[in-house]
Amino acid sequence: MPRAVGDSLIATAFNRHLSGKPGSVCVALSFRDRQGGFCRSFSARHVAGMACRDNGGWQLRYGAPGTARHSGQRSAGGDAEAMRFVRTIIAGDVLDRAGEEVAQEKHWTR
């Protein structure tokens, strides 16, 4: 069951940062899921995971203990289980920088 990310540092990073920007929350990649919504993977000090935009907010869809790696790598949380999860929900390709900029301008809405 997805859990709301709310007004956390993670939600702020999802709304304001493009992938690869170093910080306390590093967004690794962005893509659309099979329902057409946007999803973003991230790593933070104690948690790594993936959330998708739904009902006006970010909903955590996958989470695992964090690895504390903030290298700006474009990976989906860094583990095989996270990559398997991405493959079950992704539609199309990972967004490039231009795609993320357009999505950000539209506030990550469809």
Secondary structure, 3 states (H helix, E strand, C coil): CCEECCCCHHHHHHHHCCCCCCCCEEEEEEEEECCCCEEEEEEECCEEEEEEEECCEEEEEEEEECCCCCCCCCCCCCCHHHHHHHHHHECCCCCCHHHHHHHHHCCCCC
